[in-house]
Amino acid sequence: MQQNNNHNNNHKIYLGDCLEVMQGFADKRFDLIYLDPPFFTGREHLLSTRNGEKLYQFSDVWKSEKDYINFLSLRVHEMRRILKDTGSIFVHCDNKASNSIRNILDEEFGRDNFRSEIIWYYKRWSNSRNGLLPQHQNIFYYSKTNNFKFNKEYTGYSATTNVDQILQKRKRDYRGKAIYAKDSDGNLMICDEKKGVPLGDVWEIPFLNPKAQERTGYPTQKPLNLLEKIIRLASEEGDEVFDPFCGSGTTCVAAKLTNRNSVGIDISKDAVELANYRLINPIKTQSALLQKGEEAYKIFDEWVDAHLVGIDCNRIARNAGIDAILKKNLNGCVCLIRVQRENESVFESISALLKAAKTKHNSQMILIKTSEDFFESDCRDVYIINSPALEIKRLENYIKPDTQRTILQIADVG
């Protein structure tokens, strides 16, 4: 066993068989374990760097499935021992060995501690096979006990979600069926702050394309975006993350980028050298899909979107009067937002907003005014604010050339 510290005690890479190395670790040491083990593909994996100067390879050839299962079972048993009671394990696989891996995990961690089967979905283009194109891999997620770390994450609402589904509070009736909650007077109740939709078990994260700067040339390399998501979901900053088949070191690099500590093991000297190099020189490919989010690819009014920039809100589709809802309540009330359209008067905008909000009890409204329309409203439930573009236009009209020269002359004298 050889240890490589990478000049940083917070991140260690070991060279050797992970079974032997793990046997030297203390019980209940790690907060999170991720592994991307051999997939029982029955072949040698070869891949070179983009410039062709370095060839990486590893073997995934087995005498039998029984040998493969025994190999993995022994190692998963050790992983459970070194995982904290509040920890979780994520095991990456595809359809070739998923059934065998699931059985091993059920045996070691118990079916009651199965949390999710995460589907990593990505788009790839190929016509090399006759049949459906594989566009996903599986990640089995287990906790060691029922008391496990989990950081809730939320995503945006679907474009098919209507306003009432977002605003109205729900409860279970005597049959256990979800119904809209009402107060003592029979009025529908508004729910608390809107955080969005809880993260699901299907994750669309782009596959590393051949030209991605992040790609090292190591076979089966996974994107940093995927590992960062797992690490943030099931650990806290300062926790220790472990990868017993670390390969090119993606897990350890993701841990470093998310302020966690890490330990990795690989039996390949080339892999260990590459992992250490990446820890010193981390490179992450920025995904346009992940940066913009799925919402950016949905059809919304560009005029409205431009005036909602910088406002912490949930965008609403398929509603004639409401464009967005503030994520945080305003004075204890849900706040509905409308942006004045280019060929629309302030009166028309307010009318559309009031009509859409008529059944949305206990709500406040904001109209973002975008034109010089001198309209006075006595509607106390609608706050009218000027858009940044309108404010700048007013400044342009107010600050005349002579005024600008006077300001500059005063500044020079000062």
C-alpha positions in Angstrom: 0.0 0.0 0.0 1.4 3.4 -1.0 -0.1 6.7 0.2 0.1 9.9 -1.9 -0.8 13.0 0.1 -1.0 15.5 -2.8 0.8 18.0 -0.5 -2.5 18.4 1.4 -3.6 16.4 4.5 -7.2 16.9 3.7 -7.0 14.8 0.5 -5.3 11.4 0.3 -4.9 9.0 -2.5 -3.8 5.4 -1.8 -2.3 3.0 -4.3 -3.4 -0.6 -3.8 -6.3 -3.0 -3.5 -9.1 -1.2 -1.7 -10.0 -4.3 0.4 -6.5 -4.3 1.9 -6.4 -0.5 2.4 -9.9 -0.3 4.0 -8.9 -3.0 6.5 -6.5 -0.4 8.0 -9.2 2.2 8.4 -11.0 2.8 11.7 -14.7 1.9 12.2 -17.3 4.6 11.4 -14.8 7.0 9.8 -16.4 8.3 6.7 -19.5 10.5 6.2 -20.2 9.5 2.6 -19.0 6.8 0.3 -19.3 6.9 -3.5 -18.0 4.1 -5.7 -18.0 3.4 -9.4 -16.8 -0.2 -9.4 -16.2 -2.5 -12.3 -19.5 -3.0 -14.2 -19.0 -6.7 -15.1 -18.6 -5.7 -18.8 -16.2 -8.6 -19.6 -13.7 -6.4 -21.4 -10.6 -4.4 -21.2 -11.1 -0.7 -21.0 -8.7 1.5 -23.0 -8.7 5.2 -23.6 -6.0 7.8 -24.4 -5.6 11.5 -23.7 -6.6 13.9 -26.4 -3.1 14.4 -27.6 -2.5 10.6 -27.6 0.5 10.8 -25.3 -0.9 8.8 -22.4 -2.9 5.5 -22.5 -5.1 4.6 -19.6 -6.6 1.1 -19.1 -8.1 -1.3 -16.6 -9.6 -4.8 -16.8 -13.2 -5.7 -16.2 -12.8 -9.3 -17.2 -14.0 -12.0 -14.7 -14.0 -15.8 -14.7 -17.7 -15.9 -13.7 -20.4 -13.7 -12.3 -19.9 -15.5 -9.0 -16.3 -14.3 -8.8 -17.5 -10.8 -9.5 -20.2 -10.9 -6.8 -17.7 -12.3 -4.3 -15.1 -9.6 -5.2 -17.6 -6.8 -4.6 -19.4 -8.3 -1.6 -16.1 -8.5 0.4 -15.4 -4.8 -0.3 -19.0 -3.5 0.4 -18.8 -5.3 3.7 -15.8 -3.3 4.7 -17.4 -0.1 3.4 -20.3 -0.6 5.8 -17.9 -1.0 8.7 -16.0 2.3 8.0 -19.2 4.3 7.2 -20.6 6.5 10.0 -24.1 5.7 11.3 -25.2 9.0 9.8 -23.5 8.3 6.5 -24.7 7.2 3.1 -23.3 5.1 0.2 -23.9 5.7 -3.5 -23.0 2.8 -5.8 -22.8 3.5 -9.6 -23.7 0.8 -12.0 -25.4 0.1 -15.4 -27.8 -2.6 -16.5 -25.1 -5.3 -16.7 -24.6 -5.8 -13.0 -27.4 -3.7 -11.4 -29.4 -6.7 -10.1 -26.3 -8.3 -8.5 -25.2 -5.0 -6.9 -28.7 -4.3 -5.6 -28.7 -7.7 -3.9 -25.3 -7.1 -2.3 -26.4 -3.8 -1.0 -29.7 -5.2 0.4 -27.7 -7.9 2.2 -25.2 -5.5 3.7 -27.3 -2.4 4.5 -30.8 -3.8 4.6 -33.8 -3.1 2.3 -35.2 -0.6 4.8 -32.1 1.6 4.3 -32.6 1.7 0.5 -33.3 5.4 -0.2 -33.4 5.8 -4.0 -32.3 4.5 -7.3 -31.0 7.7 -9.0 -31.2 7.7 -12.8 -28.4 9.7 -14.3 -29.8 10.8 -17.6 -27.8 12.3 -20.5 -28.2 12.7 -24.2 -25.8 10.9 -26.6 -25.9 10.5 -30.3 -24.9 7.2 -31.9 -26.3 4.9 -34.6 -23.8 2.1 -34.0 -26.3 -0.4 -32.5 -29.6 -1.8 -33.5 -32.0 -1.0 -30.7 -32.7 1.6 -28.1 -29.8 4.0 -27.4 -28.6 3.7 -23.8 -28.9 7.2 -22.3 -28.8 6.6 -18.5 -26.9 4.9 -15.7 -28.1 3.9 -12.2 -26.8 5.0 -8.8 -28.1 3.0 -5.8 -28.4 5.2 -2.7 -28.4 3.6 0.7 -28.0 5.0 4.2 -26.4 3.0 7.0 -29.2 3.8 9.5 -32.5 5.7 9.5 -30.7 8.7 11.0 -28.7 10.0 8.0 -27.6 13.3 6.6 -29.7 14.7 3.8 -29.7 18.3 2.5 -33.0 19.1 0.7 -32.7 20.6 -2.7 -35.4 22.1 -4.8 -36.0 22.7 -8.5 -38.4 24.9 -10.4 -42.0 24.2 -11.1 -43.1 22.5 -14.2 -44.6 24.6 -17.0 -47.8 22.5 -16.7 -48.2 23.4 -13.0 -51.0 26.0 -12.5 -51.0 28.7 -9.9 -53.5 27.1 -7.6 -51.3 24.0 -7.2 -48.5 26.2 -6.1 -50.4 28.6 -3.8 -53.0 26.5 -2.0 -52.2 24.5 1.1 -53.0 20.8 1.2 -53.8 18.3 3.9 -54.9 14.7 4.1 -58.6 13.8 4.7 -59.9 10.8 6.6 -59.3 8.6 3.6 -55.6 9.7 3.3 -56.4 11.6 0.1 -54.7 15.0 -0.5 -57.3 17.9 -0.5 -57.0 21.7 -0.4 -57.1 23.0 3.2 -59.7 25.5 4.4 -59.8 27.8 7.4 -62.7 27.9 10.0 -64.6 30.2 7.6 -64.3 27.8 4.7 -61.8 29.9 2.8 -59.0 28.1 1.0 -55.7 28.5 2.9 -52.5 29.7 1.3 -49.4 27.6 2.0 -46.1 28.9 3.3 -43.1 30.1 1.4 -42.6 28.4 -2.0 -39.2 26.7 -2.3 -40.0 24.8 -5.5 -40.3 21.1 -6.2 -38.1 18.7 -4.1 -35.3 17.1 -6.1 -36.4 13.9 -7.8 -34.4 10.8 -8.6 -33.9 11.5 -12.4 -31.0 13.8 -12.9 -30.2 15.3 -16.3 -26.5 16.0 -16.3 -24.5 16.2 -19.6 -22.1 13.4 -20.4 -18.5 14.6 -20.8 -18.1 15.2 -24.5 -14.7 14.3 -26.2 -13.7 17.9 -26.4 -14.5 18.9 -22.8 -11.6 20.5 -21.0 -12.4 18.4 -17.9 -11.9 15.1 -19.8 -8.7 13.4 -18.9 -8.8 10.4 -21.2 -9.4 8.0 -18.4 -12.0 5.3 -19.2 -15.4 5.7 -17.4 -14.6 9.2 -16.1 -17.7 10.8 -14.6 -18.5 14.6 -14.7 -17.7 16.7 -11.7 -21.2 18.1 -11.8 -22.6 14.6 -11.0 -20.3 14.0 -8.0 -20.7 17.5 -6.6 -24.5 17.0 -6.6 -24.2 13.7 -4.7 -21.7 15.2 -2.2 -23.8 18.3 -1.5 -26.9 16.1 -1.1 -25.6 13.8 1.6 -22.8 15.5 3.4 -21.7 18.8 5.0 -18.7 21.0 4.5 -15.7 19.6 6.4 -17.0 16.0 6.2 -14.9 13.2 4.8 -15.8 11.5 1.5 -14.4 8.1 0.4 -14.1 6.5 -3.0 -12.6 3.0 -3.0 -12.3 2.9 -6.9 -11.3 6.5 -7.5 -9.9 6.1 -11.0 -9.1 9.6 -12.3 -10.0 11.1 -9.0 -13.3 12.8 -9.8 -14.9 12.2 -6.4 -11.9 13.6 -4.6 -11.7 16.7 -6.8 -15.5 17.2 -6.3 -15.0 16.9 -2.6 -12.2 19.6 -2.7 -14.4 21.9 -4.8 -17.3 21.6 -2.3 -15.1 22.0 0.8 -15.0 18.4 2.0 -12.1 16.2 2.8 -11.5 13.0 0.8 -9.8 9.7 0.6 -9.4 7.7 -2.7 -8.0 4.3 -3.5 -7.0 2.8 -6.9 -5.0 -0.2 -7.9 -3.6 1.5 -10.9 -0.5 3.6 -10.5 -1.4 5.7 -13.5 -4.8 6.4 -12.0 -3.3 7.5 -8.7 -0.9 9.9 -10.5 -3.7 11.3 -12.5 -5.9 11.8 -9.4 -3.2 13.6 -7.6 -2.5 15.8 -10.6 -6.2 16.8 -10.8 -6.3 17.6 -7.1 -3.5 20.1 -7.7 -4.9 21.4 -11.0 -8.7 20.9 -11.0 -10.5 21.7 -14.2 -14.2 21.8 -14.4 -16.3 22.0 -17.6 -19.1 24.5 -17.3 -22.4 23.1 -18.6 -24.7 25.6 -20.4 -27.7 23.3 -19.5 -26.8 23.3 -15.8 -25.9 27.0 -15.7 -29.1 28.2 -17.4 -31.3 25.4 -16.1 -34.1 23.6 -17.8 -36.4 26.6 -17.5 -34.2 28.6 -19.9 -35.2 26.2 -22.6 -38.9 26.6 -22.1 -40.9 29.0 -24.1 -41.6 32.2 -22.0 -42.1 35.8 -23.0 -38.6 37.3 -23.4 -39.9 40.7 -22.5 -41.2 39.4 -19.2 -38.1 37.4 -18.4 -35.9 40.5 -19.0 -37.8 42.4 -16.4 -37.7 39.6 -13.8 -33.9 39.3 -13.8 -32.6 39.6 -10.3 -35.9 38.9 -8.6 -36.0 35.7 -6.5 -39.2 34.2 -7.8 -40.8 31.2 -9.4 -41.7 31.8 -13.1 -45.4 30.9 -13.9 -46.4 29.6 -17.3 -49.9 29.4 -18.8 -51.5 32.2 -16.8 -52.9 35.3 -18.5 -52.4 37.7 -15.5 -49.6 36.3 -13.3 -46.0 36.1 -14.5 -44.2 35.0 -11.3 -44.6 34.4 -7.6 -42.0 35.7 -5.1 -40.3 32.7 -3.3 -40.6 34.6 0.0 -43.9 35.9 1.3 -44.4 39.7 1.5 -45.7 40.8 4.9 -47.0 37.3 5.5 -48.8 37.1 2.2 -48.1 35.4 -1.1 -46.9 37.9 -3.6 -48.0 37.7 -7.3 -46.0 39.6 -10.0 -47.0 40.9 -13.4 -44.8 42.7 -15.9 -46.5 45.5 -18.0 -46.4 44.5 -21.6 -45.0 46.7 -24.4 -48.4 47.6 -25.9 -50.3 47.5 -22.6 -51.4 50.4 -20.4 -50.9 50.3 -16.6 -54.7 50.1 -16.2 -54.8 47.0 -18.5 -51.9 45.4 -16.6 -53.6 46.0 -13.2 -56.9 44.7 -14.5 -55.3 41.5 -15.8 -53.4 41.0 -12.5 -56.5 41.6 -10.4 -58.6 39.2 -12.5 -56.0 36.4 -12.2 -55.6 37.0 -8.5 -59.3 37.2 -7.7 -59.5 33.7 -6.3 -56.0 33.8 -4.7 -57.0 34.8 -1.2 -54.6 36.6 1.2 -52.2 37.7 -1.6 -50.3 40.8 -2.4 -49.6 41.9 -5.9 -46.7 43.7 -7.6 -46.9 45.3 -11.0 -43.6 46.1 -12.7 -44.2 49.2 -14.7 -42.3 49.5 -18.0 -43.7 52.6 -19.6 -44.3 56.3 -18.9 -48.0 55.9 -18.2 -49.2 58.4 -15.6 -51.9 56.3 -14.0 -52.9 56.7 -10.3 -54.3 53.6 -8.7 -56.2 53.4 -5.4 -55.9 49.6 -5.2 -54.0 49.0 -2.0 -53.3 45.4 -2.8 -51.2 46.3 -5.9 -47.7 47.8 -5.5 -46.5 49.5 -8.6 -42.7 49.6 -9.0 -40.7 50.9 -12.0 -38.5 48.6 -13.9 -34.8 49.4 -14.0 -35.0 50.2 -17.7 -37.8 52.8 -17.0 -35.8 54.3 -14.1 -32.7 54.7 -16.4 -34.9 56.3 -19.1 -36.1 58.8 -16.5 -32.5 59.6 -15.5 -31.6 60.2 -19.2 -34.5 62.6 -19.5 -33.6 64.3 -16.2 -29.8 64.7 -16.7 -29.5 67.1 -19.7 -26.2 67.8 -21.4 -25.9 71.2 -19.6 -26.5 69.4 -16.3 -23.8 66.8 -17.0 -21.3 69.6 -17.8 -22.1 71.4 -14.5 -21.6 68.2 -12.6 -18.3 67.6 -14.2 -17.2 71.3 -13.5 -18.1 70.9 -9.9 -16.1 67.7 -9.7 -13.1 69.4 -11.3 -13.2 72.3 -8.8 -13.5 69.8 -5.9 
